[in-house]
Amino acid sequence: MKPTAFDIIHAIELVHAGDVIDPVKHPDGCWACVVYDANGQDIACGEGLSAGDAMGLAWIHAFYPDGLIDGLIPENDVVPYVVPDSWRFELRWAEDARSLAVAKPRDQQGKLQ
């Protein structure tokens, strides 16, 4: 499973509107997604109220890590709308979204280590 172009566009709209959920402040359940690149490295994550939102936000996070934090994504197609088949998305339902707020180590470019 991977996000559609609609999922990605909708996730970008969520970021621009400031409607990305904050797991620390969101005790209700949500979808959590981890995205793996073609080499199998987990590089980004995203949370949303739908599976499509979580995958779309994880995809944004892979290309523009600060986008989910500062709510700004450049308008110059930094985030592609087509996901290669070699990338993998793992989805799970998190009963308590606050458990997702545990920080994972990141490298200098903000990629998950």
DRENDONU-51123 format. One line per 8 residues: their letters; for each residue y negated, z negated, x negated of C-alpha. Coordinates in Angstrom, 1 decimal, always signed. Example, Ala and Ser with C-alpha at 12.3 -4.5 7.8 and 13.67 -1.06 7.14 Angstrom:
<atoms>
AS) +4.5 -7.8 -12.3  +1.1 -7.1 -13.7 $
</atoms>
This chain:
<atoms>
MKPTAFDI) +0.0 +0.0 +0.0  -3.5 +0.8 -1.2  -7.0 +0.9 +0.4  -8.1 +4.0 +2.2  -11.6 +5.5 +1.6  -12.6 +3.9 +4.8  -11.5 +0.4 +3.5  -13.5 +0.9 +0.3 $
IHAIELVH) -16.6 +2.2 +2.2  -16.4 -0.7 +4.6  -16.0 -3.2 +1.7  -19.1 -1.8 +0.1  -20.9 -2.3 +3.4  -19.7 -5.9 +3.5  -21.0 -6.5 +0.0  -24.4 -4.9 +0.8 $
AGDVIDPV) -24.7 -7.0 +4.0  -23.7 -10.2 +2.2  -20.6 -10.6 +4.4  -18.0 -11.2 +1.7  -16.2 -14.5 +2.4  -16.5 -17.3 -0.1  -13.0 -18.9 -0.4  -14.6 -22.3 -1.3 $
KHPDGCWA) -16.5 -22.3 +2.0  -13.8 -20.7 +4.1  -10.9 -23.0 +4.9  -9.4 -20.7 +7.5  -6.8 -18.2 +6.5  -7.6 -14.9 +5.0  -6.0 -11.9 +3.2  -5.9 -12.2 -0.6 $
CVVYDANG) -5.3 -9.1 -2.8  -4.6 -8.7 -6.5  -5.0 -5.2 -7.9  -3.0 -4.0 -10.9  -4.0 -1.0 -13.0  -1.6 +1.8 -14.1  -0.4 -0.4 -17.0  +0.6 -3.2 -14.7 $
QDIACGEG) -2.3 -5.5 -15.8  -3.8 -7.6 -13.0  -7.5 -6.8 -13.3  -9.2 -7.8 -10.1  -8.8 -9.7 -6.8  -10.5 -9.8 -3.4  -10.3 -11.8 -0.2  -11.1 -10.6 +3.3 $
LSAGDAMG) -10.5 -11.2 +7.0  -8.4 -8.0 +7.1  -5.9 -6.5 +4.7  -8.1 -3.5 +4.3  -11.2 -5.6 +3.5  -9.2 -7.6 +0.9  -7.9 -4.4 -0.8  -11.3 -2.7 -0.7 $
LAWIHAFY) -13.1 -5.7 -2.2  -10.4 -6.0 -4.9  -11.0 -2.3 -5.7  -14.8 -2.9 -5.9  -14.1 -5.9 -8.2  -12.0 -3.8 -10.5  -15.0 -1.4 -11.1  -18.0 -3.6 -10.7 $
PDGLIDGL) -17.0 -7.3 -11.2  -20.4 -8.7 -10.5  -20.8 -6.7 -7.3  -19.0 -9.4 -5.2  -21.1 -12.1 -6.7  -24.6 -10.6 -6.7  -24.1 -8.3 -3.7  -25.4 -5.3 -5.5 $
IPENDVVP) -23.4 -2.2 -6.1  -25.3 +0.8 -7.7  -25.5 +3.8 -5.5  -24.2 +6.1 -8.2  -20.5 +6.1 -7.2  -19.5 +3.4 -9.6  -16.7 +2.6 -7.2  -14.4 +5.6 -6.5 $
YVVPDSWR) -13.2 +6.2 -3.0  -9.8 +7.5 -4.1  -7.2 +5.1 -5.5  -4.6 +6.6 -7.9  -1.0 +6.2 -6.9  -0.3 +4.5 -10.2  -2.4 +1.4 -9.2  -0.7 -1.4 -7.2 $
FELRWAED) -2.1 -3.8 -4.7  -0.4 -7.1 -3.8  -1.4 -8.6 -0.5  -0.6 -12.0 +0.9  -1.9 -14.2 +3.7  -3.5 -17.4 +2.4  -3.4 -20.2 +5.0  -6.2 -22.1 +3.2 $
ARSLAVAK) -8.6 -19.7 +1.5  -10.0 -22.6 -0.6  -6.8 -22.4 -2.7  -7.9 -19.0 -3.9  -11.0 -20.3 -5.5  -9.2 -21.4 -8.7  -10.8 -19.4 -11.5  -8.6 -17.0 -13.5 $
PRDQQGKL) -9.6 -16.4 -17.1  -11.6 -13.2 -17.7  -12.4 -11.1 -20.7  -15.9 -10.0 -21.8  -16.0 -7.2 -19.2  -15.0 -9.5 -16.4  -11.4 -8.2 -16.1  -8.7 -10.7 -15.3 $
Q) -6.7 -11.7 -18.3 $
</atoms>
